[in-house]
Amino acid sequence: MRNRTMGVKGFTLIELLVVIAIIAILAAILFPVFAQARESARRTSCLNNAKQLATGNMMYIQDYDETFPLVYNGGGSCSHAEYPMIYPYLKNMQILQCPDGGQSGDTVPGCLVELPPMPSTFHTHFGYNWGPLIYAGGGLHEAVAVAPNGVSFQAGKSMAALVAPADVVVMGDSYDTYRPTMGFEWMLDSYTGGYKNSSMRHGGKFNIAFADGHAKLVQMKGGLIGSHRYAIPKNVVDGAKWCANQDEIINLASYGLPPTRCGDISTLVNNSMTAWPE
């Protein structure tokens, strides 16, 4: 008597190849969607951190005669940065980090004020608005001055100096180191990615917080002036938002340029910059 296999049938090779092809197509469709969803979550977390930093800054100025923090250019460890001053209003150093920031950015040195001990690998990823070209002023600091003891510093501006707080940048994504700022000429200081806009953090969309407390994504573009990297808003008009008063005349002698209206500096940089491709 012969054995018979009842109702058992295997897949043919062609059927298996079709199933594998369908799975590969679905994976090709879904994996980028998952990656975009993860990036969107990281970008949103970063945006929230930028907003909290701006809120901490606003709480600071309420306690200090409506004046933004000052910085010393040669006054000791951590004197170049604002975050030690606003830390008491944050109580969380992780707010200074962006999930997409990685190892680019400023490391935290020993500071003049008490900060919690952080590992040597800790980096901050947000810069403060020192103005479009940081040492010339125009942002939330005045231009460089020298105190009687010989230490150079930049005083913080008063809140009243901001003509339209909703259009004045406070803090945002930056690759600047040791200060850290978000000036056009230093925003990409520690940047090591490709020379194209999509290689920058969040695909070139930086999280930026404003003096009225709101925060949003601003599309940035990178470029070169000589061999130095610059970053400015893709919509050059937005570059004027780095100015407390867009009509303030800024002395640009240290940059080899004539006095210039603050609101026009982003256009000046744009016209001098060799822009990167998308």
Backbone as CSV, one residue per row, in Angstrom:
resi,resn,N_x,N_y,N_z,CA_x,CA_y,CA_z,C_x,C_y,C_z
1,MET,0.851,-1.195,0.000,0.000,0.000,0.000,0.883,1.240,0.000
2,ARG,0.616,2.185,-0.889,1.451,3.376,-1.000,0.969,4.482,-0.063
3,ASN,1.982,5.230,0.547,1.638,6.388,1.379,1.299,7.581,0.498
4,ARG,0.312,8.304,0.915,-0.063,9.507,0.176,-0.014,10.730,1.103
5,THR,0.474,11.824,0.605,0.468,13.087,1.357,-0.817,13.818,1.040
6,MET,-1.639,13.969,2.051,-2.967,14.534,1.843,-2.968,16.041,2.176
7,GLY,-3.267,16.881,1.222,-3.463,18.314,1.456,-2.212,19.106,1.787
8,VAL,-1.031,18.599,1.549,0.209,19.312,1.847,0.818,19.809,0.549
9,LYS,1.015,21.122,0.502,1.572,21.709,-0.711,2.532,22.825,-0.332
10,GLY,3.765,22.808,-0.812,4.751,23.843,-0.505,4.680,25.010,-1.477
11,PHE,5.367,26.125,-1.083,5.476,27.274,-1.984,6.433,26.957,-3.115
12,THR,6.108,27.441,-4.264,7.063,27.324,-5.368,8.108,28.424,-5.216
13,LEU,9.215,28.299,-5.928,10.283,29.297,-5.864,9.786,30.664,-6.299
14,ILE,8.971,30.689,-7.321,8.454,31.967,-7.829,7.583,32.646,-6.778
15,GLU,6.749,31.855,-6.084,5.895,32.426,-5.038,6.726,33.013,-3.901
16,LEU,7.786,32.297,-3.508,8.659,32.807,-2.457,9.330,34.105,-2.883
17,LEU,9.780,34.183,-4.115,10.438,35.393,-4.612,9.464,36.567,-4.650
18,VAL,8.209,36.292,-4.990,7.203,37.354,-5.015,6.970,37.897,-3.602
19,VAL,6.843,36.984,-2.618,6.650,37.409,-1.230,7.828,38.238,-0.742
20,ILE,9.058,37.775,-1.037,10.258,38.524,-0.627,10.281,39.903,-1.271
21,ALA,9.895,39.967,-2.548,9.885,41.258,-3.248,8.879,42.214,-2.616
22,ILE,7.705,41.687,-2.233,6.680,42.528,-1.597,7.176,43.057,-0.254
23,ILE,7.818,42.173,0.532,8.360,42.599,1.825,9.426,43.676,1.629
24,ALA,10.281,43.504,0.627,11.333,44.490,0.367,10.743,45.837,-0.025
25,ILE,9.676,45.799,-0.837,9.032,47.055,-1.253,8.406,47.755,-0.052
26,LEU,7.704,46.970,0.792,7.095,47.562,1.998,8.149,48.150,2.919
27,ALA,9.286,47.437,3.079,10.364,47.944,3.931,10.925,49.242,3.375
28,ALA,11.094,49.296,2.043,11.635,50.509,1.418,10.696,51.696,1.607
29,ILE,9.394,51.404,1.682,8.417,52.476,1.881,8.356,52.899,3.347
30,LEU,8.352,51.916,4.247,8.094,52.202,5.657,9.314,52.684,6.427
31,PHE,10.524,52.179,6.119,11.702,52.568,6.892,11.950,54.071,6.850
32,PRO,11.896,54.713,5.657,12.056,56.184,5.649,10.978,56.898,6.456
33,VAL,9.750,56.355,6.445,8.663,56.973,7.216,8.979,56.896,8.705
34,PHE,9.475,55.728,9.154,9.848,55.585,10.560,10.984,56.533,10.922
35,ALA,11.971,56.657,10.015,13.101,57.549,10.274,12.644,59.002,10.369
36,GLN,11.718,59.382,9.487,11.200,60.745,9.522,10.414,61.000,10.810
37,ALA,9.680,59.974,11.262,8.913,60.123,12.507,9.851,60.305,13.697
38,ARG,10.951,59.539,13.709,11.922,59.684,14.803,12.581,61.052,14.767
39,GLU,12.937,61.513,13.564,13.556,62.834,13.439,12.587,63.924,13.864
40,SER,11.312,63.768,13.507,10.310,64.752,13.909,10.199,64.815,15.425
41,ALA,10.261,63.658,16.084,10.193,63.631,17.550,11.409,64.306,18.164
42,ARG,12.603,64.044,17.606,13.813,64.682,18.133,13.767,66.188,17.931
43,ARG,13.285,66.610,16.760,13.203,68.039,16.463,12.225,68.734,17.408
44,THR,11.108,68.070,17.702,10.121,68.648,18.614,10.686,68.751,20.024
45,SER,11.407,67.717,20.458,12.047,67.767,21.780,13.050,68.908,21.853
46,CYS,13.800,69.095,20.788,14.786,70.175,20.709,14.088,71.533,20.748
47,LEU,12.978,71.648,20.045,12.217,72.902,20.027,11.720,73.242,21.427
48,ASN,11.257,72.228,22.142,10.782,72.436,23.502,11.921,72.918,24.408
49,ASN,13.115,72.343,24.232,14.267,72.781,25.028,14.624,74.231,24.735
50,ALA,14.585,74.611,23.464,14.887,76.000,23.093,13.899,76.955,23.756
51,LYS,12.641,76.557,23.774,11.620,77.414,24.388,11.837,77.531,25.894
52,GLN,12.218,76.422,26.546,12.473,76.475,27.989,13.689,77.339,28.311
53,LEU,14.699,77.297,27.451,15.865,78.153,27.654,15.484,79.626,27.560
54,ALA,14.659,79.945,26.573,14.211,81.333,26.433,13.373,81.755,27.628
55,THR,12.543,80.843,28.151,11.732,81.150,29.327,12.624,81.405,30.543
56,GLY,13.660,80.558,30.711,14.610,80.779,31.797,15.302,82.120,31.669
57,ASN,15.625,82.505,30.443,16.258,83.794,30.205,15.311,84.936,30.590
58,MET,14.030,84.796,30.250,13.058,85.832,30.598,12.893,85.945,32.113
59,MET,12.950,84.818,32.815,12.859,84.854,34.274,14.074,85.559,34.865
60,TYR,15.238,85.334,34.241,16.460,86.008,34.702,16.309,87.526,34.587
61,ILE,15.862,88.012,33.441,15.815,89.466,33.266,14.770,90.105,34.179
62,GLN,13.742,89.346,34.559,12.776,89.882,35.518,13.438,90.169,36.864
63,ASP,14.441,89.363,37.215,15.124,89.526,38.500,16.304,90.490,38.436
64,TYR,16.707,90.896,37.222,17.905,91.732,37.072,17.592,92.996,36.290
65,ASP,16.609,93.734,36.813,16.289,95.065,36.290,16.000,95.074,34.793
66,GLU,15.296,94.025,34.323,14.896,93.967,32.912,16.100,94.046,31.973
67,THR,17.211,93.446,32.394,18.437,93.487,31.595,18.903,92.073,31.275
68,PHE,19.288,91.855,30.030,19.786,90.549,29.606,21.174,90.290,30.198
69,PRO,21.583,89.022,30.313,22.892,88.705,30.904,24.041,89.371,30.138
70,LEU,25.072,89.774,30.886,26.287,90.265,30.231,27.291,89.118,30.126
71,VAL,28.323,89.328,29.329,29.397,88.332,29.224,30.739,89.043,29.298
72,TYR,31.702,88.379,29.912,33.078,88.875,29.938,33.864,88.157,28.855
73,ASN,34.655,88.907,28.119,35.471,88.294,27.071,36.782,87.759,27.608
74,GLY,37.126,88.121,28.824,38.370,87.615,29.388,38.304,87.559,30.889
75,GLY,37.156,87.123,31.412,36.946,87.191,32.841,36.997,85.870,33.566
76,GLY,37.588,84.839,32.970,37.714,83.579,33.676,36.839,82.485,33.113
77,SER,36.942,81.336,33.733,36.259,80.136,33.267,34.760,80.355,33.131
78,CYS,34.226,79.973,31.970,32.781,80.006,31.706,32.226,81.424,31.578
79,SER,33.086,82.425,31.551,32.592,83.800,31.544,32.015,84.207,30.198
80,HIS,32.289,83.405,29.162,31.777,83.753,27.846,30.333,83.317,27.635
81,ALA,29.802,82.497,28.533,28.505,81.881,28.300,27.436,82.426,29.226
82,GLU,26.192,82.416,28.718,25.064,82.873,29.523,24.449,81.754,30.359
83,TYR,24.636,80.511,29.939,23.886,79.453,30.613,24.196,79.306,32.098
84,PRO,25.411,79.622,32.601,25.576,79.565,34.062,24.674,80.557,34.791
85,MET,24.402,81.708,34.154,23.572,82.721,34.802,22.108,82.334,34.825
86,ILE,21.650,81.660,33.771,20.225,81.310,33.733,19.974,79.908,34.292
87,TYR,21.043,79.168,34.641,20.859,77.815,35.172,19.942,77.761,36.401
88,PRO,20.042,78.715,37.351,19.144,78.648,38.517,17.666,78.633,38.150
89,TYR,17.332,79.095,36.937,15.937,79.113,36.502,15.576,77.868,35.690
90,LEU,16.566,77.024,35.443,16.356,75.808,34.657,16.439,74.550,35.520
91,LYS,17.526,74.472,36.336,17.777,73.327,37.217,17.857,72.008,36.446
92,ASN,18.223,72.086,35.184,18.330,70.880,34.375,19.292,71.132,33.224
93,MET,20.498,70.602,33.335,21.500,70.842,32.303,21.133,70.190,30.973
94,GLN,20.314,69.116,31.012,19.958,68.430,29.770,19.161,69.318,28.821
95,ILE,18.537,70.375,29.359,17.810,71.310,28.494,18.766,71.973,27.504
96,LEU,20.050,72.030,27.861,21.039,72.654,26.980,21.418,71.760,25.807
97,GLN,20.841,70.575,25.746,21.197,69.644,24.690,20.031,69.441,23.726
98,CYS,20.396,69.140,22.480,19.439,68.789,21.452,19.644,67.310,21.112
99,PRO,18.577,66.512,21.017,18.750,65.092,20.707,19.513,64.830,19.413
100,ASP,19.504,65.780,18.491,20.242,65.634,17.237,21.633,66.257,17.303
101,GLY,22.023,66.763,18.477,23.270,67.533,18.562,24.538,66.714,18.506
102,GLY,24.500,65.505,19.053,25.690,64.658,19.048,26.844,65.269,19.817
103,GLN,28.054,65.070,19.302,29.259,65.554,19.971,29.728,66.912,19.440
104,SER,28.948,67.528,18.572,29.285,68.872,18.092,28.711,69.901,19.048
105,GLY,29.468,70.943,19.313,28.971,72.002,20.186,29.948,72.312,21.296
106,ASP,29.451,72.977,22.308,30.295,73.455,23.388,30.363,72.434,24.519
107,THR,31.547,72.209,25.045,31.681,71.401,26.255,31.534,72.315,27.468
108,VAL,31.154,71.757,28.589,30.904,72.556,29.792,32.148,72.558,30.672
109,PRO,32.830,73.698,30.800,34.001,73.770,31.683,33.577,74.024,33.121
110,GLY,34.546,74.109,34.024,34.235,74.556,35.376,33.786,75.996,35.317
111,CYS,32.775,76.351,36.081,32.161,77.673,35.939,32.304,78.524,37.192
112,LEU,32.028,79.796,37.021,32.104,80.735,38.122,30.912,80.604,39.060
113,VAL,29.867,79.938,38.611,28.710,79.684,39.462,28.562,78.179,39.608
114,GLU,27.800,77.784,40.590,27.673,76.358,40.867,26.808,75.678,39.816
115,LEU,27.395,74.702,39.131,26.670,73.862,38.190,26.865,72.412,38.617
116,PRO,25.919,71.551,38.308,26.117,70.149,38.670,27.271,69.551,37.875
117,PRO,28.010,68.605,38.451,29.100,67.978,37.701,28.567,67.240,36.494
118,MET,29.209,67.458,35.359,28.777,66.819,34.124,29.933,66.022,33.533
119,PRO,29.657,64.947,32.807,30.734,64.182,32.180,31.452,65.009,31.126
120,SER,32.693,64.654,30.854,33.497,65.411,29.882,32.913,65.340,28.481
121,THR,32.043,64.386,28.245,31.431,64.242,26.917,30.171,65.092,26.753
122,PHE,29.781,65.811,27.822,28.551,66.602,27.747,28.775,67.830,26.868
123,HIS,27.891,68.033,25.901,27.967,69.186,25.005,26.664,69.982,25.053
124,THR,26.776,71.282,24.962,25.599,72.132,24.791,25.410,72.374,23.293
125,HIS,24.165,72.536,22.883,23.862,72.622,21.451,23.087,73.873,21.066
126,PHE,22.947,74.812,22.002,22.206,76.035,21.717,23.114,77.246,21.892
127,GLY,22.903,78.242,21.052,23.656,79.479,21.149,22.767,80.638,21.553
128,TYR,23.414,81.692,22.059,22.725,82.890,22.525,22.906,83.987,21.479
129,ASN,21.945,84.864,21.393,21.984,85.913,20.373,22.878,87.075,20.795
130,TRP,24.127,87.035,20.353,25.055,88.149,20.563,24.963,89.169,19.426
131,GLY,24.086,88.931,18.473,23.976,89.801,17.304,24.389,89.060,16.055
132,PRO,24.098,89.630,14.878,24.419,88.947,13.625,25.917,88.651,13.473
133,LEU,26.756,89.620,13.830,28.215,89.435,13.870,28.605,89.722,15.315
134,ILE,28.978,88.698,16.054,28.844,88.697,17.510,29.570,89.818,18.246
135,TYR,30.782,90.181,17.839,31.527,91.163,18.624,31.153,92.601,18.287
136,ALA,30.293,92.783,17.285,29.875,94.134,16.905,28.629,94.579,17.647
137,GLY,27.964,93.649,18.371,26.733,93.996,19.060,25.535,93.906,18.125
138,GLY,24.443,94.493,18.560,23.232,94.476,17.753,22.191,93.494,18.247
139,GLY,22.638,92.420,18.922,21.704,91.439,19.454,21.302,91.796,20.862
140,LEU,21.454,90.843,21.783,21.078,91.076,23.173,22.250,91.587,24.000
141,HIS,23.381,91.852,23.336,24.543,92.444,23.989,24.939,93.721,23.269
142,GLU,25.575,94.598,24.023,26.209,95.761,23.411,27.531,95.323,22.777
143,ALA,28.179,96.236,22.080,29.495,95.940,21.508,30.521,95.797,22.631
144,VAL,31.682,95.268,22.295,32.749,95.050,23.276,33.168,96.378,23.897
145,ALA,33.290,96.392,25.224,33.801,97.550,25.956,34.851,97.055,26.938
146,VAL,35.595,97.986,27.530,36.658,97.624,28.472,36.359,98.254,29.826
147,ALA,36.321,97.425,30.864,36.075,97.896,32.227,37.318,98.561,32.788
148,PRO,37.192,99.354,33.864,38.367,100.014,34.472,39.472,99.050,34.877
149,ASN,39.111,97.804,35.192,40.151,96.835,35.574,40.819,96.182,34.371
150,GLY,40.462,96.655,33.162,41.105,96.157,31.953,40.442,94.948,31.332
151,VAL,39.401,94.409,31.954,38.703,93.238,31.412,37.667,93.697,30.391
152,SER,37.683,93.103,29.212,36.689,93.447,28.196,35.400,92.680,28.466
153,PHE,34.294,93.299,28.112,32.995,92.684,28.374,31.990,93.213,27.365
154,GLN,30.837,92.544,27.312,29.710,93.019,26.530,28.489,93.050,27.446
155,ALA,28.002,94.253,27.702,26.858,94.417,28.595,25.596,93.869,27.952
156,GLY,24.693,93.357,28.788,23.395,92.932,28.288,22.496,94.131,28.030
157,LYS,21.694,94.055,26.995,20.763,95.141,26.704,19.544,95.059,27.620
158,SER,18.861,96.170,27.730,17.622,96.183,28.500,16.483,95.665,27.622
159,MET,15.479,95.127,28.271,14.309,94.642,27.532,13.664,95.779,26.743
160,ALA,13.737,96.990,27.291,13.139,98.143,26.614,13.822,98.459,25.292
161,ALA,15.059,97.971,25.104,15.786,98.230,23.856,15.267,97.392,22.701
162,LEU,14.463,96.376,22.999,13.917,95.524,21.943,12.682,96.194,21.353
163,VAL,12.773,96.575,20.106,11.673,97.293,19.465,10.449,96.402,19.307
164,ALA,10.665,95.149,18.916,9.559,94.194,18.706,9.999,92.834,19.240
165,PRO,9.790,92.556,20.535,10.286,91.311,21.135,9.883,90.044,20.391
166,ALA,8.719,90.024,19.760,8.281,88.832,19.023,9.150,88.566,17.808
167,ASP,9.919,89.571,17.382,10.795,89.436,16.213,12.265,89.533,16.589
168,VAL,12.595,89.233,17.847,13.994,89.261,18.286,14.382,87.872,18.801
169,VAL,15.400,87.309,18.192,15.897,85.982,18.561,16.576,86.042,19.927
170,VAL,16.356,85.003,20.753,17.054,84.880,22.035,18.073,83.746,21.980
171,MET,17.612,82.538,21.673,18.492,81.376,21.642,18.029,80.444,20.537
172,GLY,18.947,79.576,20.092,18.565,78.610,19.076,19.669,77.627,18.780
173,ASP,19.373,76.664,17.915,20.357,75.674,17.483,21.636,76.353,17.022
174,SER,22.768,75.791,17.415,24.056,76.356,17.016,25.139,75.307,17.183
175,TYR,26.176,75.438,16.366,27.384,74.614,16.509,28.529,75.433,17.102
176,ASP,28.233,76.616,17.599,29.297,77.458,18.140,29.872,76.826,19.407
177,THR,31.124,77.127,19.676,31.799,76.532,20.831,32.302,77.607,21.788
178,TYR,32.345,77.242,23.026,32.880,77.951,24.196,32.165,79.242,24.526
179,ARG,31.546,79.946,23.548,30.805,81.137,23.961,29.469,80.767,24.589
180,PRO,28.559,79.981,24.060,28.331,79.736,22.639,27.279,80.713,22.106
181,THR,27.412,81.093,20.872,26.505,82.070,20.270,25.819,81.469,19.054
182,MET,24.997,82.273,18.427,24.396,81.880,17.156,24.585,82.989,16.127
183,GLY,25.742,83.671,16.225,26.082,84.673,15.224,26.344,84.013,13.879
184,PHE,26.080,84.743,12.815,26.200,84.171,11.470,27.576,83.579,11.211
185,GLU,28.620,84.252,11.721,29.980,83.814,11.389,30.502,82.728,12.303
186,TRP,29.767,82.387,13.382,30.238,81.352,14.310,29.238,80.221,14.509
187,MET,28.085,80.316,13.911,27.052,79.314,14.140,27.477,77.910,13.708
188,LEU,28.395,77.819,12.756,28.866,76.521,12.270,30.295,76.230,12.716
189,ASP,30.710,76.811,13.848,32.093,76.706,14.297,32.570,75.252,14.425
190,SER,31.770,74.381,15.054,32.189,72.989,15.247,31.503,72.037,14.269
191,TYR,30.851,72.584,13.261,30.143,71.764,12.280,31.129,70.934,11.463
192,THR,30.845,69.642,11.321,31.739,68.746,10.578,31.017,68.002,9.463
193,GLY,29.780,68.382,9.186,29.010,67.687,8.157,29.353,68.155,6.761
194,GLY,28.619,67.642,5.792,28.853,67.994,4.394,28.458,69.425,4.094
195,TYR,29.042,69.956,3.055,28.769,71.338,2.668,27.491,71.408,1.829
196,LYS,26.401,71.034,2.454,25.086,71.208,1.857,24.090,71.429,2.990
197,ASN,23.030,72.172,2.701,22.112,72.589,3.753,21.433,71.409,4.451
198,SER,21.092,70.374,3.691,20.378,69.242,4.274,21.225,68.448,5.259
199,SER,22.553,68.670,5.260,23.429,67.961,6.191,23.461,68.611,7.567
200,MET,22.962,69.836,7.672,22.960,70.517,8.961,21.868,69.942,9.865
201,ARG,21.913,70.299,11.133,20.964,69.778,12.120,19.518,69.972,11.669
202,HIS,18.718,68.932,11.859,17.299,68.937,11.478,17.122,69.226,9.987
203,GLY,18.077,68.796,9.181,17.972,69.052,7.751,18.067,70.519,7.400
204,GLY,18.725,71.290,8.262,18.883,72.723,8.013,17.769,73.572,8.592
205,LYS,16.837,72.961,9.323,15.762,73.718,9.969,16.109,73.854,11.447
206,PHE,16.559,75.031,11.846,17.029,75.247,13.214,15.868,75.689,14.110
207,ASN,15.874,75.172,15.334,14.903,75.602,16.337,15.375,76.915,16.948
208,ILE,14.526,77.917,16.916,14.902,79.241,17.404,13.781,79.804,18.273
209,ALA,14.164,80.330,19.442,13.210,80.912,20.388,13.349,82.431,20.386
210,PHE,12.233,83.108,20.633,12.175,84.565,20.535,11.846,85.194,21.884
211,ALA,12.050,86.511,21.947,11.980,87.216,23.231,10.576,87.316,23.802
212,ASP,9.556,87.018,23.024,8.200,87.008,23.581,7.817,85.628,24.101
213,GLY,8.739,84.651,23.977,8.501,83.320,24.519,8.153,82.258,23.505
214,HIS,7.817,82.609,22.263,7.480,81.571,21.283,8.743,81.031,20.632
215,ALA,8.632,79.859,20.046,9.766,79.231,19.365,9.256,78.576,18.086
216,LYS,10.114,78.513,17.078,9.703,77.916,15.805,10.926,77.457,15.027
217,LEU,10.665,76.681,13.973,11.720,76.256,13.061,12.012,77.373,12.067
218,VAL,13.288,77.613,11.822,13.711,78.591,10.819,14.641,77.880,9.843
219,GLN,14.301,77.917,8.565,15.131,77.283,7.549,16.420,78.086,7.369
220,MET,17.559,77.413,7.556,18.856,78.075,7.444,19.573,77.611,6.183
221,LYS,20.551,78.404,5.771,21.422,77.975,4.673,22.860,78.284,5.043
222,GLY,23.738,77.378,4.669,25.152,77.559,4.939,25.887,78.063,3.708
223,GLY,27.113,78.498,3.935,27.932,78.967,2.817,29.314,79.361,3.298
224,LEU,30.124,79.797,2.372,31.499,80.175,2.671,31.753,81.615,2.273
225,ILE,32.503,82.303,3.137,33.137,83.571,2.763,34.618,83.318,2.952
226,GLY,35.331,83.211,1.845,36.708,82.710,1.904,36.654,81.245,2.297
227,SER,37.351,80.889,3.358,37.326,79.505,3.847,36.488,79.364,5.117
228,HIS,35.837,80.457,5.531,35.090,80.448,6.794,33.627,80.134,6.540
229,ARG,33.057,79.239,7.367,31.657,78.836,7.237,30.739,79.872,7.882
230,TYR,29.677,80.189,7.193,28.640,81.082,7.703,27.293,80.380,7.598
231,ALA,26.338,80.784,8.432,24.959,80.331,8.321,24.037,81.512,8.545
232,ILE,23.047,81.655,7.690,22.048,82.714,7.807,20.681,82.116,7.481
233,PRO,19.596,82.772,7.871,18.279,82.271,7.482,18.141,82.239,5.962
234,LYS,17.477,81.189,5.470,17.256,81.091,4.027,16.450,82.273,3.522
235,ASN,15.458,82.690,4.298,14.747,83.931,4.022,15.553,85.051,4.667
236,VAL,16.301,85.778,3.876,17.254,86.754,4.403,16.568,87.794,5.283
237,VAL,15.296,88.062,5.034,14.554,89.027,5.857,14.553,88.588,7.319
238,ASP,14.533,87.259,7.557,14.542,86.757,8.931,15.848,87.076,9.643
239,GLY,16.916,87.359,8.887,18.198,87.694,9.504,18.134,88.960,10.333
240,ALA,17.195,89.837,10.014,17.033,91.073,10.790,16.542,90.783,12.202
241,LYS,16.041,89.565,12.446,15.522,89.213,13.772,16.649,88.907,14.757
242,TRP,17.884,88.971,14.296,19.031,88.883,15.198,19.337,90.251,15.807
243,CYS,18.528,91.250,15.486,18.758,92.625,15.942,17.698,93.033,16.969
244,ALA,18.158,93.600,18.085,17.218,94.150,19.059,16.463,95.326,18.449
245,ASN,17.174,96.095,17.635,16.596,97.235,16.918,17.156,97.185,15.507
246,GLN,16.321,96.873,14.543,16.804,96.692,13.177,17.404,97.962,12.591
247,ASP,17.030,99.122,13.130,17.536,100.391,12.607,18.813,100.862,13.304
248,GLU,19.269,100.115,14.302,20.511,100.495,14.984,21.694,100.423,14.009
249,ILE,22.533,101.442,14.025,23.720,101.451,13.178,24.853,100.753,13.920
250,ILE,25.404,99.720,13.302,26.416,98.881,13.927,27.790,99.217,13.360
251,ASN,28.737,99.425,14.252,30.119,99.699,13.850,30.792,98.377,13.466
252,LEU,31.097,98.220,12.191,31.694,96.973,11.697,33.165,97.156,11.335
253,ALA,33.814,98.142,11.985,35.220,98.404,11.662,36.093,97.178,11.912
254,SER,35.776,96.410,12.961,36.592,95.224,13.267,36.455,94.143,12.201
255,TYR,35.431,94.262,11.371,35.243,93.316,10.260,35.700,93.921,8.929
256,GLY,36.265,95.119,9.002,36.725,95.773,7.780,35.592,96.293,6.931
257,LEU,34.463,96.625,7.572,33.281,97.076,6.851,32.814,98.415,7.405
258,PRO,32.088,99.187,6.614,31.585,100.480,7.106,30.436,100.280,8.082
259,PRO,30.089,101.326,8.854,28.914,101.233,9.730,27.686,100.821,8.918
260,THR,26.912,99.912,9.461,25.805,99.307,8.716,24.574,99.185,9.602
261,ARG,23.414,99.431,9.020,22.160,99.208,9.722,22.075,97.727,10.094
262,CYS,21.721,97.435,11.346,21.722,96.054,11.819,20.837,95.154,10.955
263,GLY,19.672,95.634,10.584,18.749,94.834,9.792,19.254,94.496,8.407
264,ASP,20.325,95.181,7.954,20.872,94.927,6.610,22.074,93.989,6.631
265,ILE,22.525,93.587,7.824,23.752,92.782,7.899,23.557,91.415,7.264
266,SER,22.381,90.796,7.444,22.168,89.477,6.839,22.219,89.560,5.317
267,THR,21.718,90.651,4.747,21.805,90.838,3.292,23.253,91.019,2.863
268,LEU,24.025,91.764,3.667,25.441,91.968,3.389,26.179,90.634,3.383
269,VAL,25.896,89.791,4.378,26.533,88.475,4.443,26.086,87.612,3.274
270,ASN,24.796,87.637,2.980,24.259,86.824,1.887,24.916,87.170,0.559
271,ASN,25.132,88.463,0.321,25.724,88.896,-0.945,27.210,88.565,-1.037
272,SER,27.843,88.302,0.114,29.283,87.983,0.124,29.547,86.485,0.196
273,MET,28.498,85.702,0.404,28.647,84.285,0.719,28.417,83.416,-0.516
274,THR,29.265,82.410,-0.655,29.046,81.369,-1.654,28.183,80.297,-1.001
275,ALA,26.904,80.259,-1.385,25.945,79.398,-0.692,26.140,77.930,-1.049
276,TRP,25.825,77.077,-0.090,25.872,75.635,-0.315,24.604,75.186,-1.050
277,PRO,24.675,74.055,-1.751,23.475,73.510,-2.379,22.547,72.909,-1.324
278,GLU,21.324,72.671,-1.739,20.355,72.062,-0.818,20.785,70.656,-0.441
